[in-house]
Amino acid sequence: MRPKRPKPLMLRLTAAATAAGVTALLLAPAAAARAHDRPAAPGTIVAVEETGRVSAADIAKNLRDAGIDASRVRHGATWYRVLYRTTDSGGSATTASQLVVLPHSRESSLPVVSWLHGTTVHRGEVASVNPSSTDRRAALLFASTGRAVSAPDYVGLGKGEGFHPYGDPAATVSATVDALRAARALAHGTGRTLRPKVQISGFSQGGPATMMVGRALQRKGGDPYFRPGALAPVAGPFHLSAFEAAAADDAIAHSPLYLAYFATAWDRMYGLYDSPREVFRAPYDQRIEELFDGHHTARELREELPATSKDLFTPRFLERIRNPEGALGRRLRALDRTCDWRPEVPVHLFHATGDRDVVFAHAQHCAGQLEENRADLRLTDVGNHDHNTTVRQALPRIVDFFDRQAP
């Protein structure tokens, strides 16, 4: 596996903020001139592109329309799309985007939630861009309970630069922690503060991300201000080597899409192959990297790809995924152990036995590691639901869990 130098997908940024107090966060001409002389620090706001206000009644209706229990809604909220500086999988400076939501409460000091989204192939499907996404609804739910919410799009999705480094630990953590720093600056510009303890939750890809970010914030030197307050992962692939091997065997739902996303992203990051034909059968080898450029929806990809991994990938690559060795094996094994530490805060895992994308055994894998480390742990089975329904069932329970924790 040899790192490659990807061609960045560049984006022209426009800075326009309409909320009172937020315009002060944007660079004044003199500050902009100075910014050309030195790189902006991670977490620095580049732009607040637009805002929206929504009432508590509208949030409740939005949640009910998506099948999410709205009984915990108390406040309306204002949301912002924020572009900020962070680092990519290679450690280079880049720009990422996030959704920040502030509640219409009277509190000047706000508890804060970091919401981490699941696998997303299209850059326009994330919370800061798509008002119909479950991630936007999750952020509005948390904000309606009086919390500030930072929902990063991660690197390479939303309005950020470059490609999405799918599953890369360093880029996941930096994008999330830097998003929190930017959210704190934005809140300060509106006359409010964010409390240091961060309640972290995430779905699917965001499950391991929750544990990675929690561990990073708990470590000495992780961040001078923020630290974890509670962790609530949902339906995460915590045993990644087993997840990819199951995709190679067509043993999970949507196997070709998951494995192709993994292969193309890891090639861009780490140099997984020299040529697509080593991994993908003809004719897919000619178009696969174009398909996973961040501008095709999951539905479009499923229509383009064959129904099974065995029809998409070469036998040699499938065997390599079933029995990973060398750098590939080391990277996968590291992501098998995102729960192998002792959080100093409570952890509540949520999963569904009906999930056929990420099977329930992944939650048990994580729980086993946390138990070995004597963590304060609870695992809840939300029922016989599919992958996407799992998060809608879990969200109100996560609010209750967060409510029980000290602010």
C-alpha positions as CSV (number, residue, x, y, z in Angstrom):
1,M,0.0,0.0,0.0
2,R,1.7,3.2,-1.3
3,P,0.2,6.6,-0.6
4,K,-1.0,8.4,-3.7
5,R,-1.3,12.1,-4.3
6,P,-4.9,12.7,-5.2
7,K,-6.1,15.5,-7.4
8,P,-8.1,17.8,-5.1
9,L,-11.6,18.7,-5.9
10,M,-11.3,22.4,-5.4
11,L,-14.1,24.6,-4.2
12,R,-14.5,28.4,-4.4
13,L,-15.7,29.6,-1.0
14,T,-18.1,32.5,-0.5
15,A,-18.4,34.2,2.9
16,A,-21.9,35.4,3.7
17,A,-23.3,35.4,7.2
18,T,-26.7,37.0,8.0
19,A,-27.2,36.2,11.7
20,A,-26.5,39.1,14.1
21,G,-23.0,38.7,15.6
22,V,-21.9,36.0,13.3
23,T,-20.5,38.5,10.7
24,A,-17.8,39.4,13.2
25,L,-16.4,35.9,12.7
26,L,-15.6,36.4,9.1
27,L,-12.3,37.9,8.1
28,A,-12.1,41.6,7.9
29,P,-9.9,42.9,5.0
30,A,-6.8,43.5,7.2
31,A,-7.2,40.1,8.8
32,A,-7.6,38.5,5.4
33,A,-4.4,40.1,4.2
34,R,-2.5,38.7,7.3
35,A,-4.1,35.3,6.7
36,H,-2.3,35.1,3.4
37,D,1.0,35.3,5.3
38,R,0.4,32.2,7.5
39,P,-1.8,29.2,7.5
40,A,-5.1,29.4,9.4
41,A,-5.1,27.3,12.6
42,P,-7.2,24.2,12.6
43,G,-10.7,25.1,13.7
44,T,-10.6,28.6,12.2
45,I,-13.8,29.6,10.5
46,V,-13.5,30.3,6.8
47,A,-17.1,31.2,6.2
48,V,-20.6,31.0,7.6
49,E,-22.5,30.5,4.3
50,E,-26.2,30.8,5.3
51,T,-28.6,30.5,8.3
52,G,-32.1,29.1,8.9
53,R,-34.5,29.4,11.7
54,V,-37.1,26.7,12.7
55,S,-39.7,26.6,15.4
56,A,-40.1,23.8,17.9
57,A,-43.4,22.9,16.2
58,D,-41.7,22.6,12.9
59,I,-38.9,20.5,14.3
60,A,-41.5,18.2,15.9
61,K,-43.4,17.8,12.6
62,N,-40.1,17.2,10.7
63,L,-39.2,14.4,13.2
64,R,-42.6,12.8,13.1
65,D,-42.6,12.8,9.3
66,A,-39.4,10.7,9.4
67,G,-40.7,8.3,12.0
68,I,-38.7,9.8,14.9
69,D,-40.3,10.3,18.3
70,A,-40.7,14.1,18.8
71,S,-41.9,14.1,22.4
72,R,-38.6,15.5,23.7
73,V,-38.7,18.7,21.5
74,R,-38.7,21.8,23.7
75,H,-37.1,24.6,21.6
76,G,-36.8,26.0,18.2
77,A,-33.3,26.4,16.7
78,T,-31.1,28.3,14.3
79,W,-28.7,26.5,12.0
80,Y,-25.6,27.5,10.3
81,R,-23.5,26.0,7.5
82,V,-19.9,26.6,8.6
83,L,-16.7,26.1,6.6
84,Y,-13.6,25.7,8.7
85,R,-9.9,24.7,8.5
86,T,-8.8,21.2,9.3
87,T,-6.4,18.5,8.0
88,D,-6.9,15.6,5.6
89,S,-5.7,12.0,5.8
90,G,-2.2,13.1,4.8
91,G,-2.0,15.8,7.4
92,S,-2.3,18.6,4.9
93,A,-4.4,21.7,5.6
94,T,-7.8,21.7,4.0
95,T,-11.3,23.1,4.4
96,A,-14.3,21.1,5.6
97,S,-17.9,22.0,6.3
98,Q,-20.3,21.3,9.1
99,L,-23.8,22.0,10.3
100,V,-24.0,24.0,13.6
101,V,-27.3,24.3,15.4
102,L,-28.0,26.5,18.4
103,P,-31.2,26.2,20.4
104,H,-33.7,29.1,21.0
105,S,-33.2,28.8,24.7
106,R,-32.4,31.4,27.3
107,E,-29.2,29.6,28.4
108,S,-26.0,31.5,27.6
109,S,-23.8,28.4,28.5
110,L,-24.9,25.5,26.3
111,P,-24.2,21.8,26.6
112,V,-22.9,20.5,23.3
113,V,-23.4,17.4,21.1
114,S,-21.1,16.2,18.4
115,W,-23.2,14.2,15.9
116,L,-21.2,12.0,13.5
117,H,-22.9,10.7,10.4
118,G,-22.8,7.3,8.7
119,T,-21.5,6.1,5.3
120,T,-22.3,8.8,2.7
121,V,-21.1,8.5,-0.9
122,H,-22.6,11.8,-2.2
123,R,-21.2,15.0,-0.9
124,G,-24.7,16.6,-1.1
125,E,-26.4,14.1,1.2
126,V,-24.8,15.4,4.5
127,A,-26.5,17.4,7.2
128,S,-25.1,20.8,6.2
129,V,-26.5,20.5,2.7
130,N,-29.5,18.2,2.7
131,P,-32.5,19.3,4.9
132,S,-34.2,16.0,4.5
133,S,-31.3,13.9,5.8
134,T,-31.6,11.9,9.0
135,D,-28.4,13.7,10.1
136,R,-30.1,17.1,9.8
137,R,-33.0,15.8,11.8
138,A,-30.7,14.3,14.4
139,A,-29.0,17.7,14.9
140,L,-32.4,19.5,15.1
141,L,-33.6,17.0,17.7
142,F,-30.5,17.5,19.9
143,A,-30.7,21.3,19.5
144,S,-34.4,21.2,20.4
145,T,-33.5,19.8,23.8
146,G,-31.4,22.8,24.6
147,R,-28.0,21.7,23.2
148,A,-25.6,23.2,20.8
149,V,-24.9,20.7,18.0
150,S,-21.8,20.3,15.8
151,A,-22.4,17.9,12.9
152,P,-19.3,17.7,10.8
153,D,-19.6,16.6,7.2
154,Y,-16.0,15.1,7.5
155,V,-13.3,15.9,4.9
156,G,-14.4,15.8,1.3
157,L,-18.1,15.9,1.8
158,G,-20.6,18.8,1.9
159,K,-18.9,22.0,0.8
160,G,-15.4,20.9,1.7
161,E,-12.3,20.3,-0.4
162,G,-10.9,17.1,-1.8
163,F,-12.2,13.5,-1.6
164,H,-13.6,11.8,1.4
165,P,-11.0,9.7,3.2
166,Y,-13.5,7.0,4.2
167,G,-12.7,5.6,7.6
168,D,-9.3,7.2,8.0
169,P,-8.8,7.7,11.8
170,A,-6.6,10.9,11.7
171,A,-8.9,12.7,9.3
172,T,-12.0,11.6,11.2
173,V,-10.7,12.9,14.5
174,S,-9.3,16.2,13.1
175,A,-12.4,17.1,11.2
176,T,-14.6,16.5,14.3
177,V,-12.4,18.2,16.9
178,D,-11.8,21.1,14.6
179,A,-15.5,21.4,13.9
180,L,-16.1,21.7,17.6
181,R,-13.5,24.5,17.8
182,A,-15.3,26.3,15.0
183,A,-18.7,25.8,16.6
184,R,-17.4,27.3,19.8
185,A,-16.1,30.3,17.9
186,L,-19.5,30.7,16.2
187,A,-21.4,30.4,19.5
188,H,-19.1,33.0,21.0
189,G,-19.9,35.3,18.1
190,T,-23.6,35.1,19.1
191,G,-22.9,35.8,22.7
192,R,-23.0,32.2,24.0
193,T,-20.5,29.7,25.2
194,L,-20.2,25.9,24.8
195,R,-19.5,23.8,27.9
196,P,-16.3,21.7,27.8
197,K,-18.0,18.3,28.1
198,V,-19.0,17.0,24.7
199,Q,-21.7,14.4,24.4
200,I,-20.7,12.4,21.3
201,S,-22.9,10.2,19.2
202,G,-22.8,8.8,15.7
203,F,-24.4,6.3,13.4
204,S,-22.8,3.5,11.3
205,Q,-19.4,4.9,10.2
206,G,-20.1,7.5,12.9
207,G,-20.1,4.7,15.6
208,P,-16.3,4.0,15.5
209,A,-15.8,7.7,14.9
210,T,-17.6,8.3,18.2
211,M,-15.1,6.1,20.0
212,M,-12.1,7.5,18.2
213,V,-13.1,11.1,19.0
214,G,-13.9,10.3,22.6
215,R,-10.5,8.6,23.0
216,A,-8.7,11.6,21.4
217,L,-10.5,14.1,23.6
218,Q,-9.8,12.0,26.7
219,R,-6.1,11.8,26.1
220,K,-3.8,14.4,27.6
221,G,-3.2,17.1,24.9
222,G,-6.2,16.0,22.8
223,D,-7.8,19.5,23.1
224,P,-7.1,22.3,25.5
225,Y,-10.8,22.9,26.1
226,F,-13.1,20.0,25.1
227,R,-13.3,16.7,26.8
228,P,-15.8,13.8,26.5
229,G,-19.0,13.9,28.5
230,A,-20.8,10.7,27.3
231,L,-20.5,8.4,24.3
232,A,-23.5,6.9,22.4
233,P,-22.5,5.0,19.2
234,V,-25.2,3.5,17.0
235,A,-24.9,0.5,14.7
236,G,-21.2,0.9,14.0
237,P,-18.9,-1.5,12.2
238,F,-16.5,-1.9,15.1
239,H,-14.9,-5.1,13.7
240,L,-13.9,-3.6,10.4
241,S,-11.9,-6.5,9.1
242,A,-14.9,-8.8,9.6
243,F,-17.2,-6.3,8.0
244,E,-15.1,-6.1,4.8
245,A,-14.6,-9.8,4.7
246,A,-18.4,-10.2,5.0
247,A,-18.8,-7.8,2.1
248,A,-16.3,-9.9,0.1
249,D,-18.5,-12.9,0.8
250,D,-21.8,-11.1,0.0
251,A,-22.9,-11.8,3.5
252,I,-24.3,-8.3,4.3
253,A,-26.7,-6.0,2.5
254,H,-25.2,-3.7,-0.2
255,S,-21.9,-5.6,-0.2
256,P,-20.7,-4.3,-3.5
257,L,-21.3,-0.6,-2.7
258,Y,-19.6,-0.8,0.8
259,L,-16.6,-2.7,-0.5
260,A,-16.1,-0.6,-3.6
261,Y,-16.3,2.6,-1.6
262,F,-13.7,1.2,0.8
263,A,-11.4,0.1,-2.0
264,T,-11.5,3.3,-4.0
265,A,-11.1,5.5,-0.9
266,W,-8.3,3.5,0.6
267,D,-6.5,3.5,-2.7
268,R,-6.6,7.3,-2.8
269,M,-5.3,7.4,0.8
270,Y,-2.9,4.5,1.0
271,G,-2.3,3.1,-2.5
272,L,-4.3,-0.1,-2.3
273,Y,-3.7,-1.0,-6.0
274,D,-1.6,0.1,-9.0
275,S,-4.5,-0.2,-11.5
276,P,-8.3,-0.6,-11.0
277,R,-8.2,-3.8,-13.1
278,E,-6.3,-5.5,-10.3
279,V,-9.4,-5.1,-8.1
280,F,-12.4,-4.6,-10.3
281,R,-13.7,-6.8,-13.1
282,A,-14.3,-5.4,-16.6
283,P,-16.1,-3.3,-17.5
284,Y,-16.3,-1.8,-14.0
285,D,-12.6,-1.2,-13.8
286,Q,-12.9,1.5,-16.5
287,R,-15.4,3.6,-14.6
288,I,-15.3,2.8,-10.9
289,E,-13.2,5.7,-9.7
290,E,-15.5,8.1,-11.6
291,L,-18.5,6.6,-10.0
292,F,-17.0,7.1,-6.5
293,D,-16.2,10.8,-7.1
294,G,-18.6,12.1,-4.5
295,H,-21.1,13.3,-7.1
296,H,-23.1,10.0,-7.5
297,T,-25.9,9.0,-5.1
298,A,-26.1,5.6,-3.4
299,R,-29.1,4.9,-5.6
300,E,-27.2,5.7,-8.7
301,L,-24.3,3.5,-7.6
302,R,-26.5,0.6,-6.9
303,E,-28.0,0.9,-10.4
304,E,-24.5,0.9,-11.9
305,L,-22.9,-1.8,-9.9
306,P,-23.7,-5.5,-10.0
307,A,-25.7,-7.1,-7.3
308,T,-22.9,-9.1,-5.8
309,S,-19.2,-8.6,-4.9
310,K,-18.2,-11.7,-6.8
311,D,-19.4,-10.1,-10.0
312,L,-17.7,-6.7,-9.3
313,F,-14.3,-7.7,-7.9
314,T,-11.5,-10.0,-9.0
315,P,-11.1,-13.3,-7.1
316,R,-7.6,-12.3,-6.1
317,F,-8.8,-9.1,-4.4
318,L,-11.7,-10.8,-2.6
319,E,-9.2,-13.3,-1.2
320,R,-7.0,-10.4,-0.1
321,I,-9.9,-8.8,1.8
322,R,-10.8,-12.1,3.4
323,N,-7.2,-12.6,4.6
324,P,-5.6,-9.2,4.8
325,E,-1.8,-9.0,5.3
326,G,0.9,-6.4,5.4
327,A,-0.1,-2.7,5.6
328,L,-3.7,-3.5,4.7
329,G,-4.0,-6.0,7.6
330,R,-2.4,-3.6,10.1
331,R,-4.7,-0.7,9.2
332,L,-7.8,-2.9,9.4
333,R,-6.8,-4.4,12.7
334,A,-6.3,-0.9,14.1
335,L,-9.9,-0.2,13.2
336,D,-11.0,-3.4,14.9
337,R,-9.9,-1.9,18.2
338,T,-11.7,1.5,18.4
339,C,-13.4,0.3,21.6
340,D,-10.3,-1.1,23.2
341,W,-9.7,1.5,25.8
342,R,-11.3,2.7,29.1
343,P,-13.5,5.8,28.7
344,E,-13.8,7.9,31.9
345,V,-17.4,8.6,30.9
346,P,-20.5,6.4,30.4
347,V,-20.9,4.6,27.1
348,H,-24.3,3.5,25.7
349,L,-24.2,1.3,22.6
350,F,-27.3,1.1,20.4
351,H,-27.9,-1.5,17.7
352,A,-30.7,-3.6,16.2
353,T,-30.8,-7.3,15.8
354,G,-32.6,-6.9,12.5
355,D,-29.7,-4.9,10.9
356,R,-28.4,-6.6,7.8
357,D,-25.9,-4.0,6.8
358,V,-23.9,-3.9,10.0
359,V,-24.8,-7.0,12.0
360,F,-25.4,-6.9,15.8
361,A,-22.2,-8.8,16.4
362,H,-20.3,-5.6,15.8
363,A,-21.9,-4.0,18.9
364,Q,-21.1,-7.2,20.9
365,H,-17.5,-6.9,19.7
366,C,-17.2,-3.3,20.9
367,A,-19.0,-4.1,24.2
368,G,-16.6,-7.0,24.8
369,Q,-13.6,-4.7,24.5
370,L,-15.1,-2.1,26.7
371,E,-16.0,-4.7,29.4
372,E,-12.4,-6.0,29.3
373,N,-11.3,-2.4,30.1
374,R,-13.9,-2.1,32.9
375,A,-15.8,0.7,31.2
376,D,-19.2,2.1,32.4
377,L,-21.1,0.4,29.6
378,R,-24.6,-0.4,28.5
379,L,-25.8,-2.1,25.2
380,T,-29.4,-1.7,24.0
381,D,-31.0,-3.7,21.2
382,V,-33.6,-1.4,19.7
383,G,-35.4,-4.2,18.0
384,N,-35.9,-6.0,14.7
385,H,-35.1,-3.1,12.4
386,D,-33.0,-2.5,9.3
387,H,-29.9,-0.3,9.4
388,N,-31.4,3.1,8.7
389,T,-34.4,2.5,10.9
390,T,-32.0,1.7,13.8
391,V,-30.8,5.2,14.1
392,R,-34.4,6.7,14.1
393,Q,-35.2,4.3,16.9
394,A,-32.1,5.1,18.8
395,L,-32.2,8.9,18.7
396,P,-34.8,9.6,21.4
397,R,-33.1,7.0,23.6
398,I,-29.8,8.8,23.1
399,V,-31.4,12.1,24.3
400,D,-32.6,10.3,27.4
401,F,-29.1,8.9,28.0
402,F,-27.5,12.3,27.6
403,D,-30.1,13.9,29.9
404,R,-29.0,11.6,32.7
405,Q,-25.4,12.6,32.5
406,A,-23.9,15.5,34.4
407,P,-23.6,18.7,32.3
